[in-house]
């Protein structure tokens, strides 16, 4: 196994930006069928129930070419929905089976793991996390802002109406709406994925990697895959072009024991030594009866705090109380950032977002603006929900913004939430205008010299200064909310 890639994986985990994507191999370790084996069982049932031999042959052709989603789709058509669902439910029922070691190893990453995505419908992962993580089978657009959840892409056992097995169901349920594409795009672009339990020829991982390539805009983030030895050259290239670093293990025993061992090593390697003379919290009993190790929050290794952010985060001599410390092992969610802007300033908004992309990649912020609203969605409701949940509200100030009734309403609510201590508001001066007579004139605006971005000789330099100030604010908010 490549030590350099393994160290990169440890860094992503320590930063709190790692998501485990669990495939059928996780459940197969406990004796449940893989996707291919499930398709074969459904093929056999269709044959026994007198299905047209041509239909059975078609299912077999899909299985032989590892087009497993198509194989399951054809089997569902041959058996009918009721018989198909009953058979799948019976074959994938984990009742009475021990939770496999690899699922327990994934759950052991709980202190810093962002989330778990899975194509499995059984309940091994829920059981491994002992019900402490939220289970999601119908994702929402703001999912990327949350932490500590298990997203079941193909639904949950017993809840047949949540299942997604056919190709059209998968595309429609997971990627069929612009709002959900935004949620998944945010996860893929700002977090590292670790693929566990996928076979070398699974076509559902090919589907996923195709989405990764499409959503990454030609610059895929760093992802990882634990795979047994024997990755063919072309498949290796396909994975690497999707931004996936391969951690190849020997699998000498044939039971993929190295996977669980590698996963457990991430948490052991990420736990730093406590600083000298630091107060140690009293241990509490865990569910297993063992005392947990105190794990201070880890700064993402890719973050490079500026002088401004360091100042914002450091306690002053006159401070009477330090910011609330993070609970041992707690993983912080990104700061929710809401952009309030006028349509005329969309080009500047886009450039500001581009300058803020390092903050997104580091998992420090989850930005949102009304340009992310999909066709047919309730505009006012979406804006209202995002404005109410934002931690940081950026007012992109220009004459067009001040003239906008919608902008005025957003400013009013932003200032109300600021007064209640629910959000931080920062005016970003884009164009010259009479903003010093507004209700937010009392706030420190950026750029700090009150020179609007468009008045700078180099607008990118102005936007860079804005982003540095935003990073300082984000750093402070995370320290206070730890």
VOGU-3710 file (C-alpha; in Angstrom, 3 decimals, decimal comma):
1> xxxxxxxxxx> 0,000/0,000/0,000  1,357/3,403/-1,007  2,503/5,173/2,193  2,294/8,637/0,623  -1,324/8,164/-0,471  -2,173/6,642/2,913  -0,766/9,735/4,627  -2,867/11,971/2,349  -5,927/9,962/3,379  -5,032/10,395/7,066
11> xxxxxxxxxx> -4,757/14,155/6,530  -8,200/14,327/4,902  -9,704/12,345/7,768  -7,977/14,490/10,414  -9,373/17,625/8,726  -12,965/16,427/9,191  -13,578/16,491/5,437  -13,672/12,762/4,690  -16,807/10,914/3,561  -16,889/7,110/3,369
21> xxxxxxxxxx> -18,741/5,743/0,336  -19,628/2,150/1,246  -20,420/-0,433/-1,423  -21,914/-3,911/-1,353  -18,606/-5,456/-0,264  -19,182/-4,051/3,231  -22,342/-6,138/3,605  -20,954/-9,105/1,685  -18,400/-9,474/4,494  -21,320/-10,616/6,677
31> xxxxxxxxxx> -22,647/-13,076/4,128  -25,147/-10,934/2,215  -25,034/-11,173/-1,578  -23,092/-8,692/-3,650  -24,931/-6,819/-6,395  -23,824/-9,444/-8,895  -24,926/-12,304/-6,668  -28,259/-10,574/-6,046  -28,800/-10,194/-9,800  -28,010/-13,898/-10,250
41> xxxxxxxxxx> -30,555/-14,879/-7,586  -33,190/-12,720/-9,262  -32,312/-14,252/-12,648  -32,773/-17,733/-11,204  -36,102/-16,787/-9,648  -37,303/-15,370/-12,959  -36,322/-18,636/-14,667  -38,160/-20,724/-12,040  -41,280/-18,610/-12,423  -41,394/-19,291/-16,150
51> xxxxxxxxxx> -40,078/-16,027/-17,533  -39,436/-15,842/-21,271  -36,007/-17,451/-21,933  -35,046/-14,403/-23,985  -35,663/-12,230/-20,930  -33,570/-14,513/-18,731  -30,791/-14,446/-21,344  -30,902/-10,643/-21,382  -30,499/-10,530/-17,588  -27,541/-12,914/-17,892
61> xxxxxxxxxx> -25,935/-10,785/-20,609  -26,112/-7,742/-18,361  -24,626/-9,746/-15,490  -21,799/-11,069/-17,665  -20,872/-7,563/-18,784  -21,143/-6,213/-15,195  -24,001/-3,880/-16,106  -25,590/-4,711/-12,794  -28,032/-1,795/-12,638  -29,445/-2,897/-16,004
71> xxxxxxxxxx> -29,538/-6,515/-14,796  -31,604/-5,561/-11,766  -33,867/-3,393/-13,917  -34,516/-6,280/-16,317  -35,142/-8,662/-13,408  -37,665/-6,271/-11,885  -39,502/-6,086/-15,204  -39,510/-9,885/-15,507  -40,715/-10,597/-11,961  -42,993/-7,646/-11,421
81> xxxxxxxxxx> -42,538/-5,070/-8,632  -44,125/-7,118/-5,826  -42,155/-10,330/-6,397  -38,957/-8,384/-7,072  -39,276/-6,386/-3,848  -40,134/-9,460/-1,757  -37,103/-11,344/-3,112  -34,698/-8,454/-2,584  -36,023/-7,847/0,938  -35,508/-11,510/1,806
91> xxxxxxxxxx> -32,005/-11,762/0,315  -30,693/-8,528/1,881  -32,229/-8,947/5,329  -29,449/-8,580/7,920  -31,615/-9,721/10,857  -29,683/-12,106/13,079  -26,359/-11,473/11,340  -23,378/-9,979/13,162  -22,256/-6,517/12,075  -19,182/-7,078/9,857
101> xxxxxxxxxx> -15,824/-5,844/11,061  -15,448/-3,396/8,176  -18,741/-1,680/9,139  -17,527/-1,452/12,732  -14,248/0,048/11,473  -16,181/2,703/9,540  -18,161/3,548/12,684  -14,896/3,836/14,622  -14,099/6,863/12,422  -17,064/8,716/13,950
111> xxxxxxxxxx> -14,993/11,397/15,768  -13,915/13,153/12,548  -15,871/11,511/9,743  -18,160/13,896/7,889  -20,743/11,361/6,675  -21,314/7,953/5,130  -22,844/7,380/1,714  -23,914/3,880/0,760  -25,678/1,954/-1,974  -26,603/-0,783/0,539
121> xxxxxxxxxx> -30,188/-1,067/1,770  -29,425/-3,338/4,751  -28,999/-1,927/8,257  -25,436/-2,952/9,095  -24,118/0,632/9,064  -26,977/1,952/11,215  -26,302/-0,853/13,670  -22,549/-0,165/13,612  -23,195/3,480/14,569  -25,646/2,232/17,220
131> xxxxxxxxxx> -28,384/4,534/15,960  -26,425/7,701/16,829  -26,169/8,949/13,232  -29,164/10,224/11,315  -30,296/7,971/8,456  -31,353/9,763/5,262  -33,068/7,979/2,396  -34,671/11,062/0,839  -31,908/13,676/0,571  -32,577/17,408/0,740
141> xxxxxxxxxx> -30,746/20,228/-0,967  -28,957/21,437/2,182  -27,612/18,001/3,059  -24,041/19,047/2,265  -24,137/21,483/5,181  -24,786/18,759/7,744  -22,579/16,157/9,406  -23,004/12,778/11,079  -25,517/11,225/8,697  -25,794/8,001/6,691
151> xxxxxxxxxx> -27,162/8,716/3,223  -28,715/5,567/1,736  -28,697/6,195/-1,993  -30,754/3,095/-2,791  -33,147/3,261/0,145  -33,637/1,231/3,312  -34,679/-2,368/3,971  -38,428/-2,837/4,494  -39,203/0,670/3,138  -39,844/-0,481/-0,435
161> xxxxxxxxxx> -40,977/2,959/-1,569  -37,469/4,321/-0,887  -35,642/1,718/-2,994  -33,711/2,725/-6,066  -32,536/-0,155/-8,228  -33,207/0,645/-11,884  -31,023/3,094/-13,790  -33,814/5,580/-14,435  -34,825/5,477/-10,748  -31,242/6,118/-9,681
171> xxxxxxxxxx> -30,773/9,111/-11,979  -34,172/10,583/-11,161  -34,039/10,089/-7,394  -30,460/11,175/-6,778  -29,480/13,517/-9,601  -32,764/14,366/-11,274  -33,306/17,861/-9,852  -30,984/20,871/-9,983  -31,346/21,396/-6,226  -30,078/17,897/-5,437
181> xxxxxxxxxx> -27,317/18,261/-8,009  -26,152/21,290/-6,047  -26,110/19,258/-2,819  -24,144/16,385/-4,309  -21,926/18,759/-6,260  -21,011/20,494/-3,010  -20,097/17,166/-1,396  -17,990/16,018/-4,332  -16,207/19,339/-4,816  -15,470/20,160/-1,187
191> xxxxxxxxxx> -14,922/16,799/0,485  -12,785/13,749/-0,118  -14,535/10,425/-0,691  -13,134/7,078/0,418  -14,670/4,238/-1,610  -14,879/1,030/0,447  -16,432/-2,277/-0,561  -16,656/-1,665/-4,311  -15,545/-4,316/-6,781  -13,232/-3,617/-9,680
201> xxxxxxxxxx> -16,058/-3,996/-12,179  -19,100/-2,518/-10,393  -20,937/-0,315/-12,859  -22,565/1,694/-10,067  -19,139/2,970/-9,029  -18,580/3,861/-12,701  -21,833/5,826/-12,550  -20,675/7,580/-9,409  -17,222/8,381/-10,786  -18,793/9,768/-13,957
211> xxxxxxxxxx> -20,784/12,127/-11,745  -17,618/13,056/-9,853  -15,885/13,968/-13,097  -18,888/15,963/-14,313  -19,421/17,826/-11,048  -15,744/18,605/-10,505  -15,577/20,830/-13,588  -12,349/19,254/-14,820  -10,594/19,721/-11,479  -11,629/16,694/-9,407
221> xxxxxxxxxx> -10,942/16,840/-5,678  -8,778/14,164/-4,076  -10,711/10,940/-3,541  -9,501/7,517/-2,434  -10,428/3,889/-3,033  -9,442/0,773/-1,103  -9,156/-1,975/-3,714  -7,606/-5,456/-3,785  -4,499/-6,073/-5,848  -5,079/-6,566/-9,573
231> xxxxxxxxxx> -6,451/-3,239/-10,833  -6,114/-3,347/-14,661  -4,224/-0,435/-16,300  -7,246/1,084/-18,053  -9,398/0,992/-14,925  -6,569/2,496/-12,916  -6,400/5,349/-15,414  -10,183/5,825/-15,259  -10,073/6,042/-11,489  -7,107/8,416/-11,445
241> xxxxxxxxxx> -8,778/10,698/-14,001  -11,697/10,917/-11,571  -9,324/12,189/-8,889  -9,185/8,811/-7,101  -5,947/7,718/-5,413  -5,729/3,940/-5,162  -4,822/2,198/-1,937  -4,183/-1,332/-3,165  -3,914/-4,168/-0,645  -2,714/-7,745/-1,128
251> xxxxxxxxxx> -5,793/-9,568/0,261  -3,574/-12,557/1,041  -6,164/-14,204/3,280  -8,979/-13,649/0,782  -11,242/-11,987/3,358  -10,195/-8,338/2,727  -9,079/-8,004/6,360  -6,670/-5,220/5,361  -9,642/-2,905/4,718  -10,805/-2,824/8,348
261> xxxxxxxxxx> -7,196/-2,619/9,524  -6,541/0,406/7,304  -9,721/2,158/8,448  -8,924/1,670/12,118  -5,434/3,021/11,488  -6,875/6,355/10,322  -8,336/7,201/13,724  -5,282/5,941/15,581  -2,988/8,003/13,379  -5,167/11,118/13,606
271> xxxxxxxxxx> -5,364/11,333/17,401  -2,736/13,937/18,415  -0,888/13,898/21,716  -2,415/16,300/24,263  -0,443/19,531/24,766  1,687/19,811/27,921  -0,194/20,865/31,075  -3,478/20,942/29,191  -6,550/20,130/31,232  -7,896/16,689/30,435
281> xxxxxxxxxx> -11,686/16,290/30,452  -13,030/13,581/32,676  -13,681/10,484/30,605  -17,183/9,190/30,210  -18,224/5,650/29,603  -18,826/4,747/26,000  -21,396/2,340/24,667  -18,800/-0,416/24,775  -17,732/0,411/28,338  -14,333/1,797/27,303
291> xxxxxxxxxx> -13,278/5,327/28,183  -13,038/7,487/25,037  -9,869/9,361/24,226  -10,076/13,156/24,323  -9,549/14,377/20,773  -9,106/18,131/20,292  -10,373/19,678/17,087  -7,794/19,360/14,308  -7,049/22,237/11,956  -7,382/21,083/8,343
301> xxxxxxxxxx> -3,858/20,510/7,024  -4,654/22,339/3,805  -5,728/25,499/5,609  -3,209/28,304/5,680  -4,493/30,937/8,134  -3,637/34,493/7,275  -2,384/36,982/9,810  -5,890/38,376/9,999  -7,444/34,995/10,735  -4,820/34,226/13,359
311> xxxxxxxxxx> -5,608/37,502/15,083  -9,322/36,840/14,960  -8,928/33,413/16,509  -6,438/34,313/19,245  -7,710/35,271/22,739  -6,865/38,752/23,989  -5,382/39,676/27,337  -8,609/41,398/28,355  -10,846/38,469/27,492  -12,848/37,277/30,475
321> xxxxxxxxxx> -13,943/33,996/28,910  -12,436/31,778/26,273  -14,580/30,507/23,384  -16,400/27,310/24,150  -14,110/24,389/23,438  -15,157/21,666/21,089  -16,319/18,468/22,711  -13,777/15,674/22,500  -13,968/14,132/19,041  -16,571/16,642/17,835
331> xxxxxxxxxx> -16,541/17,415/14,133  -17,553/20,917/13,117  -19,937/21,520/10,265  -19,080/24,196/7,674  -20,159/27,788/8,266  -23,324/28,403/6,231  -22,740/31,478/4,038  -25,652/33,348/2,397  -24,978/35,795/-0,447  -27,476/38,646/-0,733
341> xxxxxxxxxx> -26,964/40,382/-4,087  -28,569/42,092/-7,078  -28,885/40,287/-10,410  -26,739/42,923/-12,128  -23,824/41,864/-9,903  -23,895/38,161/-10,806  -20,560/38,359/-12,606  -18,825/39,796/-9,521  -20,589/37,230/-7,343  -19,207/34,472/-9,554
351> xxxxxxxxxx> -15,676/35,846/-9,282  -15,976/36,186/-5,508  -17,152/32,571/-5,290  -14,132/31,526/-7,332  -11,785/33,291/-4,908  -13,596/31,580/-2,002  -13,204/28,085/-3,474  -10,263/27,197/-1,152  -12,570/27,784/1,818  -15,079/25,363/0,301
361> xxxxxxxxxx> -12,453/22,733/-0,458  -11,225/22,906/3,116  -14,759/22,300/4,346  -14,860/25,632/6,192  -17,907/27,079/4,442  -21,093/25,939/2,698  -22,044/28,877/0,430  -25,500/29,495/-1,038  -27,202/32,124/-3,182  -30,450/32,344/-5,138
371> xxxxxxxxxx> -28,682/31,405/-8,372  -28,677/27,824/-7,081  -32,469/27,572/-7,094  -33,759/25,116/-9,688  -36,575/25,593/-12,190  -40,053/25,167/-10,724  -38,967/25,665/-7,129  -40,555/28,154/-4,740  -38,153/31,116/-4,966  -39,228/33,003/-1,862
381> xxxxxxxxxx> -39,424/29,894/0,297  -35,944/28,692/-0,728  -34,399/32,104/-0,077  -36,200/32,429/3,246  -35,069/29,012/4,466  -31,443/29,634/3,526  -31,436/33,131/5,021  -32,841/31,782/8,305  -30,233/29,027/8,573  -27,176/31,100/7,554
391> xxxxxxxxxx> -24,335/31,694/10,003  -22,670/34,370/7,876  -24,607/36,732/5,597  -22,629/38,632/2,943  -24,309/41,769/1,570  -22,894/42,429/-1,914  -23,382/46,175/-1,964  -24,000/48,249/-5,090  -26,554/50,813/-6,262  -28,566/47,986/-7,827
401> xxxxxxxxxx> -28,561/46,117/-4,514  -29,729/49,185/-2,582  -32,508/49,769/-5,140  -33,791/46,192/-4,873  -36,887/45,585/-2,741  -35,864/41,972/-2,265  -32,399/43,089/-1,194  -33,916/45,525/1,297  -36,067/42,777/2,809  -33,064/40,479/3,108
411> xxxxxxxxxx> -31,020/43,221/4,772  -33,811/43,857/7,273  -33,996/40,188/8,252  -30,202/39,840/8,292  -29,890/42,734/10,735  -32,656/41,277/12,922  -30,822/37,955/13,114  -27,570/39,792/13,848  -29,196/41,734/16,673  -30,468/38,454/18,125
421> xxxxxxxxxx> -26,968/36,975/17,996  -28,023/34,400/15,402  -25,820/35,448/12,473  -22,869/37,591/11,449  -23,414/40,195/8,708  -20,598/41,563/6,534  -21,129/44,196/3,786  -18,943/43,588/0,712  -18,572/46,805/-1,284  -18,749/45,944/-4,976
431> xxxxxxxxxx> -19,543/49,275/-6,670  -19,659/52,933/-5,567  -23,007/53,843/-3,970  -24,491/55,749/-1,031  -24,319/52,790/1,374  -23,162/54,870/4,370  -26,751/56,021/4,946  -28,115/52,475/5,179  -29,099/50,457/8,252  -25,893/48,413/7,932
441> xxxxxxxxxx> -23,574/51,445/7,735  -22,457/50,775/11,327  -20,875/47,472/10,303  -17,250/46,992/9,266  -17,338/46,640/5,498  -14,791/44,983/3,229  -12,473/45,842/1,579  -11,478/47,537/4,828  -10,474/50,875/3,281  -14,091/51,210/2,053
451> xxxxxxxxxx> -12,887/51,330/-1,531  -15,339/49,315/-3,661  -13,966/46,374/-5,637  -14,584/47,995/-9,027  -12,509/51,049/-8,041  -9,352/48,983/-7,581  -6,775/48,899/-10,375  -6,696/45,112/-9,926  -10,145/43,780/-8,982  -8,735/40,342/-8,207
461> xxxxxxxxxx> -6,489/41,906/-5,575  -9,560/43,517/-4,018  -11,460/40,226/-4,036  -8,459/38,496/-2,480  -8,509/40,993/0,383  -12,242/40,373/0,813  -11,716/36,619/1,008  -8,940/37,002/3,566  -11,316/38,985/5,762  -14,023/36,360/5,279
471> xxxxxxxxxx> -11,583/33,619/6,252  -10,848/35,503/9,478  -14,573/35,768/10,249  -15,132/32,076/9,458  -12,200/31,062/11,667  -13,630/33,070/14,555  -17,141/31,683/14,086  -15,847/28,117/14,115  -13,798/28,792/17,258  -16,856/30,233/19,043
481> xx> -19,206/27,467/17,923  -16,824/24,578/18,603
//
